[in-house]
Amino acid sequence: MALSNKRIPYISQFINYQNFNSLINSSYIRKVTNSQHTIYKQYSTTAFKKPIYITTPIFYVNAKPHIGHLYSAVIADSLKRYYELKGHKVIFSTGTDEHGLKIKQSAEKSNMNPQEFCDQVSSKFKELFDIANISYTTFIRTTEQRHKDAVKYFWKCLMNNGFIYKGKYEGWYSVSDEAFYNNSQVQEIQNPVSKEKFMISTESGQPVEWTIEENYKFPLSEFQDTLKSWLERNPQAITPINKFNEVKSWVDSGLSDLSISRPHSRLDWGVGVPEDSSQTVYVWLDALINYLTVTGYPWSHEDMNGWPADIHVIGKDILKFHAVFWPAFLMAANLPLPQKILAHSHWTIEKQKMSKSRGNVVDPIKVMNDYGVDTIRYYLMRDGGIADDGDYSDENIKVRYRKDLAGQLGNLVSRSISSALNPSFIVPSAPKFLGEIAEKDANLFYKLQSLSGLVDKHFQNMEFGKGLSFIFDTIAEANKYLTDNEPWKLKNDIDQKETVNNILFYAVETARISGILLQPVMPTKMSELLDNLGIQKDQRIWEYARFGRGWNSNNNHNSEIKFHYNEKNVLFPKLKVTK
């Protein structure tokens, strides 16, 4: 079908603060008007003022939240806290996706109307995130009026720019996936019990049915070359690399035009298409626009309130919607693209997918009650799968708790600031001659010197497990350092006072630096640890996570600062879970 002649330039696929100047004259970009040039130049030059904008996906409310939902939220929350520690202003959004046929069907099964059903399930997500200490700045629901207004405005932009046309669709449709599939994406299977044959999506395994209907379509096929160019010029836009390659393969294999509405007679629980009451906006177009709604869209290009998103945190199962459809929609609306899409993998149990039928679904609230909120946050960030699926295990949680949290970090704190070694709880002064590092101190000193840089590098690369492993390797080195130097044997020898002071300083300095760096992942426990060490609130930021930088002074010589430590309040007490 012929498309409208009201095409606007395909500019926004290249809007990227880092490469704008080199791309503005690119042969890929069509002619730009003076006013447009002003707008895009502004995106580039004002980037340093923009707050960091991090999102989780909005979670579908057809069922209660599970451990995978919590994983996405903990990743995003840890990133938000990490950037705040580094002095950035951060917008962090999460929320619930509440439209679509699945929601209506789930509500009917529960003998509720759709809005009541959405209110009930959405509140469960809020409860989970509040328990897990998820510090979102906005919780968006797609049933809110502000979101419906944003969807209708975005639709009109696509329509006015010539990127929506009316067409007839004939093909396979999955109610569960809210998606259409072509013949190459479906296969016939047989129920082993009833022997009934039916078609399923090869991608999701969900049943599909043959559908013929007229609706509005989006010319996704027209964006194949511009999406390719975007991927080639921005290889870091999708991470990890295996997910980037997956997206590139999808685009390279060819894109079909996308149905972006459903007949109102078949789907009435959603946002109505502007000026056409016979159609409802496709639930995925509706849902993706939430990321704009949070910023107050529609806004003027002079004040985009944090857009574009810096990091979309999503699960791998919704990668195509975020890394193919969403960039194309934004290009068509002439808006800048997200800077990074982090598509994490899933959690399995004994290498099997979690499912109600198998009875192996993990209740995230229960496990936080069993092991502690920060313990679960740490476990998810340390052992969760980014490139590959993580395998959930209660036993592995216990091992992490016993070996890392209690055995290394908790042990280091209790040993280094105990009354047995330091009865007055006075913070030991920093070594006076850091230029002359003793051989016995060297390993720990150099680990502490490089630690914040290594953690920073791995968090920037979304390699959270590696970053955390460097912290606990350093803590293990500090415990070994204490054991090797045996300060408890020297503490009563007046001639060894400076040596004992030096040993204790290295130990508590490791605890201080580690406590600062672990705040994004374990905010409550690390606040408790830093309180015990007497660290002032304004000295708990990233720049203080350097050797000798803490305790009120850069040198800390002859100071009389005291720990606020109560030996009865163990940081990581013995687990009471016996199962």
N, C-alpha and C positions, 0 to 999 in steps of 0.2 A: 504494500500500500504506500502511495506517495506520502511523504512527510511534509509538514509545513515548511515554508521558506523562511520562517522567523527564527533561523538558527542564530545563536550567539556564539562567540569564539570559544573553542575548547581551551580555556586558559587554566582553569582552576586545578587540573590534574598536575600542574607543575608548581603550584603555589607551595613553596617550601622555603622557610626562612634562610636556610643555609645556601640554597642554590638559585635564589630568585634572579640576581643580577646577571648570571650567566645564561639564564633561560629566557629572559624577557625578549631577547632577539632571536630565539630559537626558530628554525624553519618549521617546527611542528606547530607553532602558535600562529593562528590566523591574525589578520589585521586587528589591532587594538585601538580603540578610540582614546582620545586624550583623557576623558574622564575615567575610563577603565584603567588606563596606565597609572593615573594618580592613586586609585584605590589599591592596586596591587603593589605599587611601590610602598604604600603605607604599611601593608601587611609585613613587608620586609623590614622596614626601618624601625617599627615599633615593637619588634618581637621581644626585645629584652625587657620590656615593661609588662608583658603578658603574664598573668598567673599560670602556673602549671595546672593543666586540666586533665584529670584522671577519671576514668569511668569503669564500672563493671558493666556487664550486660544487664538489661532489665530482665528479671526472672519471670518465667511464665507461671501463672498462678493456677494451672490445672491440677496441681498437686502440692503437698507441703514440701518445704525445703529439705535438701539432703546435703551430704558432706561436700559434693562438688560445688554447690552454690556457696557454701562457706569458704571453700578453697579460693574461688574467684574473688570473694570479698576480702579475704585476708591478704592476698597478693596486692590488691589495689590499696588496701589500707596501709600495708607496710610501705608501699611506694609513696603514698601520701605523707606518712610520717617521716620517711627518709628525706624527701625533698624539703619538708618543713625544718628538719634538723639542719639542713644546709642553707636555711634562710629564705626559702622561696615561699611566696603566697600560693596556696593550693586550693583548687576547686575539686571536690571529689563527689561524684554522683553515683547513686545506685537506685534501685527501685523495682517496680513490677510491671510486666507486660500483661494487659488485662482484656484484650480484645481477641476475637476470632471464634471460629466454630467450635474448637475444642473446649473453650471456656464455657460456651453456652451449653454444650453437651454435658460437661462436668457439673455445671450448676443444676441442670435438670435431674441428673442422677442423685444429687444431694437434696432434691426438693426445695431448691432456693431459686430466687431470681438472680440473674447474672451479677448485678451490682452487689447484692448481699454476699454472694459467693466470693466475689473479688475482694470485698472488704475483709472478709474472714481470713482468706489465705494470705492476702497482702500483709495483714497484721502479724502473721506467723513469721514472715521474712523480717519484719521490723523487730520482732521479739528476738529472733536469732541473732541479728546484727547488733542489737543492743547488748545482749549477753556476751557476744564475742568481742565487744569493745571496738566495733567498726565505726570510725569517726567520720562518717559521711557528712558533707555539707548540705547535700540535697537528696531527698528520697522522692523520686518522681514516679507518679502513677499515670498510665496512659488514659485512664478514665477522667483525669483532671481537665477542666475546661481550658486551662492555659496550653495543654498539650494538643487538644483538639483544634484550637485556634492555630497553633504552629503547623499542624499537619495540613490544614486547609490552605494556609498561606504558601507552604512549600509546594503543594499540588498546583496552585495557581501559577507559581514561578515556572514549574516544569511545563505547564500548559502554554503560558505566554511565550516561553522560549522555544516552543515547537517540539517538545520532547514527549508528548503524549498523543496517541492516536487511538481511534476506535477500531477494534478488530474482533474477528471471530476466533475462538480457541476450540480446538478439538484435540484431545489427548488424555493422558493419564494424570489423575489428581489424587493426592494423599491428604485426607482430612487431618491426620495426625501431624504431618510435616508442614501443613499449610503451603504445599508446593505442587507445581506441575512437573511432570517428567516426560521425556520423549521415549520412543520405543527402545533405544539403546540403554536406557536407564532403568528398565523394568524386566522382570522375569516371572515365569509361571512356577508356582510351587504347589505341592499337594499336602493337605493336612493328613498326617500319618494315621489318625484315628478315624475321622469321618470320610477320608479319601476325597474330600472336596478340593477342587483345584481353584486357585485364585492368583492374582497378580500382586507382586510386591515391588517396592523400590529396591534396587540393588545397593543403593547408597545407605539407606536407613533401615531397610528390612520391614518397613511399614506397608500395610495394604494400600493399593491404589484402585481407583475405579475410572472407567472411561467416561469422560465428560465433554459435552459440547455446549458452549455458551459464548455470548458476546460480552466483551468487557473492554476496558481501556488497557493499552499496552505501552510499554516503554521500549524504545529502540536500543536495547543493550548491545545488539550486534554492531551498531555504529561506533561503539566505544572500545572495540577490541584493540585497535592500533594505539589509541591514547592510553588505555590501561597498560599495554605492553611497554610503552615509553615510560610511563610512571614507574613501573616495576624495575625497568632497566636503570633508570636514573636514581632510584631510591631503594637499593637492595636491603637497607635496614628498616624499611617501613613495616615489614612483616617479620616477626620473629617467633620461634626459632627458625633456622634455615630450612629445615625439612618442611615447615608449613609454608614458607615463602616459595619453595619449589613446587609445592602442591598447587598453590594459587597460580603460579606461572604456567603450570601444565594445563589448568582449567582454561586460562585465557588463550593459550597457544592452540588449544584444540578446537576453538571456535565458540562463539557465544550466540545464543538465540534470544530474540526479543522476549521481554518478560511481561506477563500479565500482572497488572498492578491494581486491579479492582475485581470485585466479585459481585454478582447480581444480588441486590438487596433482598430479593425473594429467597435466596439461599443463605445469605449471611446478613443479618440485621444488627448483630452486636459488634459495632465498630464505628469508625468515623465515616460519615456520609461524604460521598464525592461532591465537591462544590458544584452547584447548578445542575446536578443530575441525581435526583432522589432515587433513581432505579439502581444505583451502584453504591457499593461500600469500598473504601480504600483497603487495599491488600494489607494484611496484618503486618507483614515484614516492612513494608514502606512506612506504615504507621509507627511501628516499634523503633526503627532506626532513627527517626526524627527526634526521639526523646533526648538524644545527645545535644541537639540544637535547642530544644525546649528549655533545658536546664540553664542555658546561658541567657535566656530571656528572648530568644528568637520569636518573631522577626525583629532584627535590630538594623541600624544603619551600618554601613561598612566602616564608619569612623569609630564605632564603639561596639565590638563584637563580644565583649564581656568574657573573654577567655578562649573563645573559639579561634583556631581549631583545637580539637582535643590533642593532647600530647601523647597519651597512652590509653588505648582501648584495651582493657583486660577482658578476654573472652575465653570460652571453652572451644576446643577444636571442632566440635560438631556444628558450630554456627560460623565457621570461618568464611565460607563462600558468601554468605549474606553481608559480612563486614568487609571483606577484602576484594570483592568483585562488585556486588550490587551497590553497596554504600558509596564507594568512590565514584562509580558511574553516576549515581543520583546527584552527588555533590558537584561533579563536573557539569552536569546538565543545569544545575541551579546556579552555576558560576560561583561556587564557594570553595575555599581552601580545604584540602584534605587533611585527615588526621595524620599526625607525625609518625605514630607507631601503633601497630596492632600486635599485642602479645596474645598468642593463641596457645593456651596451656593444654596439656593432655588431661586424661581422666584418671580417676581412682578406680582400681579394681580390687577384688578380694580373691586371693589365691589365683591371680591371673584371669579371673572371670569377671565379666561386667556385673555391676550391682543391679539387681532387679527384684521387684516385689515377689515374683514367682519363685525365685531361688531363695528368698528369705534372707538375703545377705546385704540389705540396705542399711547403711550406718546412720543412726540418728545423731546429728551433730550436737544437739543440746545435751543429750545423755552423756556423750563422751567428754564434753567439757565439764559436766558435773562430776564425772568419774575421775578425770585426770587433771583438771584445772584448765582455765581458759588459755593462759599463756603457754602451757605445755602443749596444747593442741595447736595453737598458732605456730609454735616453734616446729613441731613435728610436720605440719603441712608445708611450711616454707623450707624445711631442711630436706624432706624426703619426697615432696610432691613432684609429679612429673611435669616437666615443661615440654621437652622434645618427645619423651616417651611416657606411657602411663605409669603412675605410681601404684604400688601394691599396698593397700591399707592392711595394717595388722595391729591388734591390741598389744601383742607381744613386742612389736617394734616400738610402740609408744613407750612401753615400760622400760625397754632398753635405753632409749634416748633419755628418759627421765633419770634412770639410775646412773648411767655413764656420763652423760653430758651435763645435765642440769644439776643433779645432786652431787654426783661423783667428781665432776671437774669444777664447775662454777661455784656451786654451793660450798664445796670443800675448800676451795681457794679462799673464799670470803671468811669462812669460819676459822680457818687456820691462821690467816694473815692478820686478822684484827681481833683475835681472841685475847682474853685477859691473861691467859697463861704466858703469852709472849709480850703483851703490851697492857699491863694492868691499869694504866692511866688512860688508855684509849687515845693517846696523842698521835696525830698523823706524823709519821716519820718524815724528816726533811729530805729533800731531793739530794742526790749525790752532788758534791761540790765541783767535781772535775769530770764533767761528762766527756771532755775531749780525750780523756785517758780511760778508756773502758777496760776494766779488768777482764781477764780471760774467762773467769767464771760467770761474768755477767753478759758476755758478748752475744750468745745465742738469743737470750731473751730480749736484750736491748734492741738488736736489729729486727727481731720479729715485731716488737712494739713500734719501732720507728716506721716500719712499712705497712703496718696493719690497716690503718684507716684508708690508705691509698688502694690497697688490694680489695678491701670490702667495697669501696666506692666503685672501682672498676667493674666488679662482678655484679653489683646491683644495677649499674648503668647498662650492663649487657644482659640483664634479666637472669643471671645465673645465681639465684639466691642460695641454693644449696652450697655452692662453692664459696660464696662470700661468708656464710655462716661457718663453714668448715675451717676457714682461716682463723676466725675468732676462737674457736674451740681448740684448734691446734696450739694457739698462743697460750690459752689458759692451761692446757696440758703441760706446756713447756714451763709455765710459772709454777705449777705444782711440783714438777720434777726439780726445778730450781730450788724450791723450799726443801724438798727431801734431800737433795744432794748437799746443800749447805748447812743443814741441821742447826738453825738459829737457836732452837730450844736448848742445845748443849752449850751455847756461847753466852746466853742472855745474862748469866750471873757473873761473867768475867768483865770487870770494868775496863780492861784493855781492849776488849772486843766490842765495846759499845757502838762505835762507828760502823763496824762490820755488820753487826746485827741490824742497825738502823738502815744500812744500805740494802740488806736482804729484804727487810720488811717493806721498804719503799718499792722495790721492784715488784713485789707480790701485790701490794695494794694498788699500785699504779696499773697493773694488768687488770685488776678488778674494775678500776675506775674507767679505763678506756673501753674495756669490753662492755661495761654497763651502758655507756653512752651509745656505742655502736649497735647494741642489741635492742635499744628502745623501740625502733620501728616494728620489730617482730614481737617483743614481749614488753609492752609499755607499762603494765602494772607492776610486774616483778622487778623490772629495771628501775622504776621509780622508787620502789622499796629498797633496792640495793644502793642506789645513789643517795637516798636518805640516810641509810646506815653509814655511808662513807662521809656524810656531812658536806656533800657537793651542793653548792648553791644552784638555784633554778637557772640562773642566767649562764651557768657554766656547764650546762648539759647539752650543748649544741655541738655540731660536727667539728668546728674549728678547735674545740677543746679536747678532741680525741687524739691528742698527740702527747708524746712522752714529756713529762715535766710541766704540762700546761695547766694543771688543775689546782684546786685548793687555794683559792683567793689570790694566788701569786704565781708568777712564772717561775720563780726560783724556790719558793717555799722554805728558804733558809730560816732557821731559828723561829719557826712559827709555832704557835701553841694551839693549832686547830685540833679539835677532837672529833673522833668518830661518834656517831649517834647509834651505837650498836647495842642491841639487847640479845645476849646469847641464848635466851629462851625462845626467841622468835627466829626459828631456822628458816632460811630463805626457801629451801626446797625440802620439806619434811618427808619422812618415809611415806610412800604411797599406801593408801588403805585399800585400794582395789585388789582383790585376790583372784578374780576370775582369769 
